[in-house]
C-alpha cells in the first residue's frame, strides 16, 4: 500500500483539488457524503484535505461523466468497473451522437454573476454544466448561449465593456483549466492553433483547443495576432499535421483572405489547414472550413487516426 504523507504534505484543500480536476467543490462534497469518495482528512478547523493520489481517479470519473454516464454508476464503481465504462465509451466514440441532454444552467443567474463580477458563482455554474454536458454540449448549450445573452445585455445597456472583458477572461481561464487533463494524456498528432495578424479575439481559439485536445490531439496554441511566418515556423518545429485558424466576424473579407492565402502557400502540402469562426471564408482552395464544434470534433477524430496525404484537398463533406 502507498505510504501516507506526513502531516499535510502531499495533500490538497478542496479548492485546489477542484482546480486540478475541473470538478466543483460542491460536487466533491456531495460525492463524499453519498459514496464516501474522495475521502478527506479533516484539519482541526474542519477543513478537508485530500491526498494527491485521488486526482487520477477523479479525472477518469469526470471523463466518464462527460460522456453521459451517471454519477451513481461512476463514483461508486471499482477501478475495473470504471475501466469497463471508459472502454465502452471509446468503443462507441464514432457512433452517431445521442440526442441533446437537458438545458444548461440558468442563464439569468449566470448573467447576474457577470453583472456582479462574481467569479466564484459563475465558475460553479459553468463547471456544473461541464460535468453534466460533456465537451460539445458544454460549448453549444452553455458557453455559446451565455456569450449571446451577454452580447444582448450589452446592446441593451444592462452590461458594460468591463463586464464583457470579465466574462471573456473567466471563460478563457476555465477553458484552459478544463483542457489540462487532455493535454497531459495527449498521444495523437500535433496541431498548431492561432489567429491571423490583426485578429485579437482569442476565446474561439480556446474553444477549438478544448475540442481537438479532447479527442487526443497534441495542441500548440500560439494565441492571437500571430505573423504568418511564425505560424509556419512553429508548424515545422512541431512537425504538426494540421494548422487551425480562428477568424472572427471582425476580420471577414480581405483582412483574413490575404494572410490565409499566404499561409496556405507557405505550409507544406501534407499539413491540413482548417479554419472556423463567423469570419471564415466559405470557399478557399485546399482549406477545410468547419461550421461548428460537432463538425470540428468529427474532423479531429478522423484526422487523429489517419495521416493527411496528397495535396490536402478537402473532400466536399469535410467542410465544417
PEFENCOR-V414997 format. One line per field, one symbol per residue. phi: phi as a letter, one per 40 degrees, with the letter a starting at -180 (. if undefined). A space follows every 50 residues. Layout:
phi->???
This chain:
phi->.cccccfccgbbccccccccbgbddcccccccccbgacccbccdcgccbb cdcccdccccccccccchccdcccccccdcccdccccccccbcbcdcccd ccccdccdccccccccfccccccccccccdccbgdcccccbbcccccccc ccccccgcbbcdcccdcccccccccccccdccdcbcbcccbbbabcdgcb cbcdccccdcccccbhccbbccgbfbddccccccccccfccabbbcbccc bcgddbcccccccccccdccccbbbahcccccbbcgbcbbcacccccccc ccccbaccbgcgcccccccb
